[in-house]
Amino acid sequence: MSVKKYKETQASTENSRQTEYRLFAEVTKALMAAREVSVSKGLKSQEFYKAVDWNRRLWLALHMDLASNENRFPDSLKANIVSIAIWVDKHSRAVIRGGSTLEPLISVNRTIMEGLSSEPVQHSTSSAASSAVGSLGTSA
């Protein structure tokens, strides 16, 4: 998914947290389905590779958004999420090569979804990092 498509999706009736939650839910569902097929058939299907790539591209879009000057997240929170995005990219490559499993990617996405599903906290810049995950910060 391109950044343009991501931003177009944000323009719908969902708020940014809802959009991000939905995207993570769709990608995570695809990863879980790919894991099930991989485990039951003992092989990696085209859907397996597509799911891993989709997840990697979602995290790349997040990484790019966080690098934007318009992003209002505190630098420390941006750095933490960018670190996760970099880890997701590296782990995804290991999964594709057969050196790791999908489980950690699914777990990270679920953790992000938990943060997105919690009530947004009205916070100052200094307490923003403690809210862990919210919207990407470029939308109202």
N, C-alpha and C positions, 0 to 999 in steps of 0.2 A: 504494500500500500504506500502510495506516495504521500509526502507531506501535504501537497495540495489537496488530495482526497481526504486526508485526515482533518484538515481545517474546514473543508466543505461539510464534512460530517458534523463537525462541531457547530455549524451554523443552524442545524436542525433545532427542534424544540427541546432537546436534551440539554442539561447544563454540562459543563466540561467534565465534571466528576462522573456523571452518568455515562457520557460518551466513552470516557476512558475505561470505566468499569465494563461496559458492554464489549468494547474491543478486547480487553483482557479476557473476558469470559469466552468470547468466540475463539480466540487463539488458544486458550487453555483447553477448551473442549476439543479442538482439533488435535492438540498434542496428546490428550488423553485417549482419543480414538486411535491415533497412530500408535501409541504405546500398546493398546489392547491388541491391535492387529499384529504388531511386531512380536508380542509375547505369544499369542495363540498360534501364529503361523511360523514363528521362528525366522522371519525375514523382514526386511525393510521395504515397504511398498513405496510407490511414487508419492502417495499421500503422506507417508512418514516424512520424506524429504521436504515436501511442500509445507507441512505443518512447522517443521523446524525453521525453514526459511521465513515463513510468515511471522513467527515469533521473533526471529532475529530482526526482520524489517520493522516490526512494531517498536522494538527497543531502539533501533537506529533512529526512527522518527522522534522518539522521546529524547534521545541524545541530541539530535539536531535542534529540537525545540528549546531544550535547556541551554544550548549555546547561543540562542538568539538574544539580542539586546533587549527585546521586548519582554522577555521572561522576567517575572517579578519575584521569583523565589529567592530566598537568601542564598548567597554563594555556597555556604556550607551544605545546604540541602541539595542544591544543584550538583555539587561535587559528589555527594553520596549516591544520588540516583545515576549520575554519569558513570560512577564506578560499577554500579550494578549492570548498566547497559554494556560496558566493556566486558565484564565477566560473562554476561549472557552471550555475547558474540564469540568469545573464546570457547565457552562450554558448548555452544552450538556446533562449532567446528569439530570439537572432540566427539560429539554425538554422531555427526555425519561420518567421521572416520571410523566409528565403531569403538572408540576408546572410553565412552561414557554412556549413561542412560538419560532418558528424558525426565526422570523423576525430579532432579534438582530444578530444572526449568519450570516444571509444573508447580513445584513448591514455591518458588520465587513469585511466580505469577499469582498464585493464590494469596500469598502474603500481601502483595500489592492490592489485590482485589479487596481484601479485608480492610486495608487502610482507606480505599476509595469508598467503601460502603458505610464507613462510620460517618457520623455527623461532622460536617466541616466545622472547624474551630475558628472563631474570630480571634486572631492573634496578632501580636506585634512581630516585627522582624526577628527579634531575639528569641521568641518562643516558636517560630514557624518550624524550625528544624525538629522540634519535639513532636510535631503532629505527624511525622514520618512521611506520609504520602497524601497528597491532595491533588487538585487539578494541576496541570502543567504550569499554570501561572500566567498564561498569555491571554486567557479569556476571562470575562467578568464572571 
